[in-house]
Amino acid sequence: MDELPPELKDMFMHMLSKIHGRHQEKGAQLLKICYTYQKTKSPFLQKGLYALGLALVDDYNAQPVCIEPLDGKEKLEICEGLEGRLRSRIWELLDFTSFKNGASRSRITEAKVVFMHRTVFEFLSNQNSCRLDCLHIQDSDFEATTALSLYDNYMAVQKHSENNDVAAMDLFEEWLWWGAEADKKRPDDTNNCFFHLMAFLELLSERGYSCVTLQRLAQAVNAADVSNPPYMDNCPPIALLLAIEAGAMNFVKSHSSFTTTGHDCRRGCKPLLYHALRKQFLSGKFNDQPSDSRFNSSHTVDMLLLSGCYATNSVSFSGWETSLWSLWLEELTRLTAYALSEDEKATLANISEIFRTSNNGSRPKGFDDMIIDWPGIAH
């Protein structure tokens, strides 16, 4: 706060002091959700959160999660309710954008919620701000990343019901990204979006989607629900595969099908390791910055190998066959383009060693020798 002009600090403190005590907890939670969203270097970050989605997760941990398409009247009532709560709970430190009072009220359902000014974000970024009583969150069950994962879940369902495939796909991938982040912070929280995937997946049909990922998900969902051949019974559920692709390792390890379906490649299914390496359903955004995101695949592969997944399988796709070993070498080629720490190098070297040992030293020619021979890394 010391870096802000004194008059701005005083103004924000005055605004916060105006908030009634009974609204402070919920107001602090709303600010925390928006602050977490804006400060995080997510590859999916867009400008502002939809007011509708923010309203739907306002009390996410105080009532059962119920995600379903809403009609226009319901959306309008929900957004107008949030508009009033922003005034009472946080004195308009958060504001609606892309909506003017003179415009049709129905447009409020497409409005975004942003900080009224960038200096509000700077004010909240100061470590002294979180020590203020009015911004203290007492609810130990509250977690902003969990709320954001559910926010995207709610909004993906709404955009799908509006036939806005592009927006639904962006929100779907963003929600899995936030779900993986929440999985690290609160492994046992059943409010995490991974526990509520079917609310969206069950809406997918065989109608022509403009997004490849939605096409693949729809095909997988309908294959499992309708005319699934007997061999599909042993295939891992889609929720487990999506968690593997997104890097939600705690959810994966606790999923009952992680052990009951086995870790090997069954007829009609691709190996779990394939989903960690190639991401059949998700896009390359999950391999982008920041560093903890681009390394999700490596940590997941490491966990799957240590859990007993076979490193010797081959996999067929797009009319050709390759080995998981080769796919890992491609992943190494991508990762070694970054400046890596010694710990990151060690992780990659250890995974490579497991692949090499599992394949009896008969490895394809590739980048692996350079990785294994990095100075200071034990075989």
Summary of the structure (lengths in Angstrom):
residues: 379
radius of gyration: 23.1
end to end distance: 49.2
largest distance: 71.7
contacts: 1153
relative contact order: 0.08
helix: 59%
strand: 5%
